[in-house]
Amino acid sequence: MRAFFEAIGYLFTDILFLPMDMFRALELENWWIANIITWIFIIICCAATVYWIKQLQIFKENRDDEQDTTAHSFLS
């Protein structure tokens, strides 16, 4: 059982986190390039937020978002 957990530790520390070690070493040279993954996620999240707000505005203009609070008998 111990070998199983050591294999998981080896997988994460020596194989899967290898790109992160590269970025950590790169940070000493150029901070912007080292944090490129973070900037990509920030751009994706900003784009998704803008898209979501536009879709909400479309539904609001079409009055598709009107909710009837009396849909259940206990709400009336």
Order of alpha helices (4+ residues) and beta strands (2+ residues): alpha-alpha-alpha-alpha
